[in-house]
Amino acid sequence: MISARSLQAGEPPLSQPSRKATRKPTNVSLPADLLDRAKQLDVNISRASERGLREEVREAEARVWAAQHAGFIAELNARIEHDGLPLDEHRMF
């Protein structure tokens, strides 16, 4: 799980690939029919898995961020509801 502390320590979020990403062999279980179809179509299983996992991590990081900042977002929304948007009177649309 990503934390504010790890971000402050300069660790990149997991959803951003590093330039010198080290690859690590991993065992995964996949449905046999899906694996067969992927092999027939010459799909690179590792790269496809990486893309899917990267998206899952990105979504999980977004959920964590939203949970960590829920109080601030609620306060900001309440303030806007009460006072309107800053500089709203200057909008041209």
Short mmCIF file of the C-alpha atoms (twelve columns), coordinates in Angstrom:
data_MODEL
# 
_entry.id   MODEL 
# 
loop_
_atom_site.group_PDB 
_atom_site.id 
_atom_site.type_symbol 
_atom_site.label_atom_id 
_atom_site.label_alt_id 
_atom_site.label_comp_id 
_atom_site.label_asym_id 
_atom_site.label_seq_id 
_atom_site.Cartn_x 
_atom_site.Cartn_y 
_atom_site.Cartn_z 
_atom_site.pdbx_PDB_model_num 
ATOM 1  C CA . MET A 1  0.000   0.000   0.000   1 
ATOM 2  C CA . ILE A 2  1.282   3.446   -0.836  1 
ATOM 3  C CA . SER A 3  1.489   5.940   1.980   1 
ATOM 4  C CA . ALA A 4  2.229   9.610   2.322   1 
ATOM 5  C CA . ARG A 5  5.420   8.609   4.105   1 
ATOM 6  C CA . SER A 6  6.652   6.533   1.151   1 
ATOM 7  C CA . LEU A 7  5.848   9.389   -1.220  1 
ATOM 8  C CA . GLN A 8  7.761   11.803  0.994   1 
ATOM 9  C CA . ALA A 9  10.674  9.382   1.059   1 
ATOM 10 C CA . GLY A 10 10.902  9.715   -2.707  1 
ATOM 11 C CA . GLU A 11 9.623   6.258   -3.622  1 
ATOM 12 C CA . PRO A 12 7.771   6.328   -6.957  1 
ATOM 13 C CA . PRO A 13 4.176   5.085   -6.894  1 
ATOM 14 C CA . LEU A 14 3.905   1.537   -8.196  1 
ATOM 15 C CA . SER A 15 1.787   2.600   -11.159 1 
ATOM 16 C CA . GLN A 16 4.662   4.508   -12.726 1 
ATOM 17 C CA . PRO A 17 7.248   2.307   -14.417 1 
ATOM 18 C CA . SER A 18 10.799  3.128   -13.481 1 
ATOM 19 C CA . ARG A 19 13.368  3.491   -16.236 1 
ATOM 20 C CA . LYS A 20 15.485  0.664   -14.833 1 
ATOM 21 C CA . ALA A 21 12.649  -1.670  -13.830 1 
ATOM 22 C CA . THR A 22 14.023  -5.015  -12.788 1 
ATOM 23 C CA . ARG A 23 11.867  -7.878  -13.896 1 
ATOM 24 C CA . LYS A 24 11.127  -10.654 -11.433 1 
ATOM 25 C CA . PRO A 25 9.781   -14.089 -12.351 1 
ATOM 26 C CA . THR A 26 6.373   -14.710 -10.811 1 
ATOM 27 C CA . ASN A 27 3.916   -17.582 -10.877 1 
ATOM 28 C CA . VAL A 28 0.319   -16.749 -11.694 1 
ATOM 29 C CA . SER A 29 -2.739  -18.901 -12.244 1 
ATOM 30 C CA . LEU A 30 -4.794  -18.132 -15.331 1 
ATOM 31 C CA . PRO A 31 -7.837  -19.815 -16.858 1 
ATOM 32 C CA . ALA A 32 -6.590  -22.491 -19.277 1 
ATOM 33 C CA . ASP A 33 -8.840  -21.398 -22.135 1 
ATOM 34 C CA . LEU A 34 -7.662  -17.794 -21.859 1 
ATOM 35 C CA . LEU A 35 -4.030  -18.857 -21.780 1 
ATOM 36 C CA . ASP A 36 -4.537  -21.077 -24.843 1 
ATOM 37 C CA . ARG A 37 -6.207  -18.256 -26.784 1 
ATOM 38 C CA . ALA A 38 -3.433  -15.829 -25.835 1 
ATOM 39 C CA . LYS A 39 -0.755  -18.278 -26.991 1 
ATOM 40 C CA . GLN A 40 -2.564  -18.869 -30.291 1 
ATOM 41 C CA . LEU A 41 -2.573  -15.107 -30.878 1 
ATOM 42 C CA . ASP A 42 1.083   -14.695 -29.861 1 
ATOM 43 C CA . VAL A 43 0.150   -12.450 -26.943 1 
ATOM 44 C CA . ASN A 44 3.079   -11.731 -24.634 1 
ATOM 45 C CA . ILE A 45 1.629   -13.045 -21.365 1 
ATOM 46 C CA . SER A 46 4.130   -11.185 -19.176 1 
ATOM 47 C CA . ARG A 47 3.494   -7.816  -20.816 1 
ATOM 48 C CA . ALA A 48 -0.269  -8.297  -20.867 1 
ATOM 49 C CA . SER A 49 -0.212  -9.275  -17.189 1 
ATOM 50 C CA . GLU A 50 1.952   -6.276  -16.396 1 
ATOM 51 C CA . ARG A 51 -0.476  -3.908  -18.133 1 
ATOM 52 C CA . GLY A 52 -3.421  -5.392  -16.242 1 
ATOM 53 C CA . LEU A 53 -1.605  -5.343  -12.916 1 
ATOM 54 C CA . ARG A 54 -0.398  -1.786  -13.503 1 
ATOM 55 C CA . GLU A 55 -4.004  -0.669  -14.089 1 
ATOM 56 C CA . GLU A 56 -5.194  -2.481  -10.950 1 
ATOM 57 C CA . VAL A 57 -2.434  -0.823  -8.899  1 
ATOM 58 C CA . ARG A 58 -3.287  2.591   -10.362 1 
ATOM 59 C CA . GLU A 59 -6.940  2.129   -9.368  1 
ATOM 60 C CA . ALA A 60 -5.976  0.933   -5.877  1 
ATOM 61 C CA . GLU A 61 -3.684  3.940   -5.422  1 
ATOM 62 C CA . ALA A 62 -6.535  6.232   -6.474  1 
ATOM 63 C CA . ARG A 63 -8.837  4.608   -3.896  1 
ATOM 64 C CA . VAL A 64 -6.195  4.992   -1.177  1 
ATOM 65 C CA . TRP A 65 -5.634  8.642   -2.128  1 
ATOM 66 C CA . ALA A 66 -9.381  9.348   -2.117  1 
ATOM 67 C CA . ALA A 67 -9.768  7.713   1.299   1 
ATOM 68 C CA . GLN A 68 -6.811  9.631   2.736   1 
ATOM 69 C CA . HIS A 69 -8.176  12.945  1.453   1 
ATOM 70 C CA . ALA A 70 -11.913 12.336  1.942   1 
ATOM 71 C CA . GLY A 71 -12.147 14.816  4.817   1 
ATOM 72 C CA . PHE A 72 -10.502 17.608  2.868   1 
ATOM 73 C CA . ILE A 73 -12.638 16.920  -0.217  1 
ATOM 74 C CA . ALA A 74 -15.824 16.988  1.876   1 
ATOM 75 C CA . GLU A 75 -14.769 20.290  3.494   1 
ATOM 76 C CA . LEU A 76 -13.942 21.832  0.133   1 
ATOM 77 C CA . ASN A 77 -17.238 20.692  -1.369  1 
ATOM 78 C CA . ALA A 78 -19.144 22.082  1.614   1 
ATOM 79 C CA . ARG A 79 -17.314 25.403  1.317   1 
ATOM 80 C CA . ILE A 80 -18.085 25.631  -2.412  1 
ATOM 81 C CA . GLU A 81 -21.714 24.711  -1.731  1 
ATOM 82 C CA . HIS A 82 -21.932 27.472  0.874   1 
ATOM 83 C CA . ASP A 83 -19.802 30.210  -0.735  1 
ATOM 84 C CA . GLY A 84 -19.756 29.248  -4.415  1 
ATOM 85 C CA . LEU A 85 -16.651 28.917  -6.535  1 
ATOM 86 C CA . PRO A 86 -13.826 31.405  -6.000  1 
ATOM 87 C CA . LEU A 87 -13.875 34.116  -8.675  1 
ATOM 88 C CA . ASP A 88 -17.203 32.763  -9.932  1 
ATOM 89 C CA . GLU A 89 -18.406 36.276  -10.656 1 
ATOM 90 C CA . HIS A 90 -15.660 36.630  -13.295 1 
ATOM 91 C CA . ARG A 91 -16.649 33.577  -15.330 1 
ATOM 92 C CA . MET A 92 -17.604 34.288  -18.928 1 
ATOM 93 C CA . PHE A 93 -19.742 31.173  -19.390 1 
# 
